[in-house]
Structure formats: C-alpha cells, structure tokens
Amino acid sequence: MKSLALLILVSCFFVIGCSGPGGPAQRAGAAVDNAVYKVGEGISNVGQKIEGSSKP
C-alpha cells in the first residue's frame, strides 16, 4: 500500500513538473532551433539575391 501511494505521489510530481514552460535544456534547445531557422532564412535570402543578380 505504501509503495502504491509513493508511486502516485512521484507520478504527480512528474506531471506537475512537465506542465510548465520547460526546463533549461528545453529552453536552450528551443533557442538553438530558432537560431538554426534564422540562419536558414538568411542563407535562403542570400541565395535568392545571388540568383537575382546573375539574371541579365
């Protein structure tokens, strides 16, 4: 019975802990994702400018 109560208590902590905006690793991962996306947009813009300048 004690192990069941402990299991329920631990699972509640996991549910409560996961419901927030995320931990530091999750926020860092989101920042990396955003940075990679912006770099990709920049590369795409440069590629379009190069294609535009090569047309007669």
N, C-alpha and C positions, 0 to 999 in steps of 0.2 A: 504494500500500500504506500509506503514511504517512497519507494522508487517511482511509482506512478505519479505521485504528487511532485516529486523532483523533476520528472520528465516534463510534466505540464508546465511547471514554473520555468524551466530552461527554454522550452519552446515559445513561451510567451515573451521571454527576453529577446529571442531571436526575431520574432515577428515585430516587436516594438523597435528593435534596433535597425531593422531593414526598412522601416516605413519612412525614414527621414530622407533628406536630400542626398544622402550618400556620404561615405567616409572620405578621408583624404585621398586614398588611392583612386576612388571612383571620380572625385573631382579632378584629380591630376590627369586621369585618363580622358575625361571629357575635354580638358584644356588641350591635350595633345591632339585629340580628334579635331577640334576646332582649328588648331594651328595647321594641321595637315590639309584640312579642307581649304583654308585661306591660301596656302601655298599652291595648291592645285588650281584654284581660281586664278592666281597670279600667273602661273605658267600658261594656263589657257589663254589669258588675255595677251600675253607676250606672243604666243603662237599666232593668235589672230592678227596682231599688229604686223608680225613678220609676213604673214600671207598677204595682208592688205598692201604692204609696201612693195612686194615683189610683182604685183599686178601692174601691167602697163597703163 
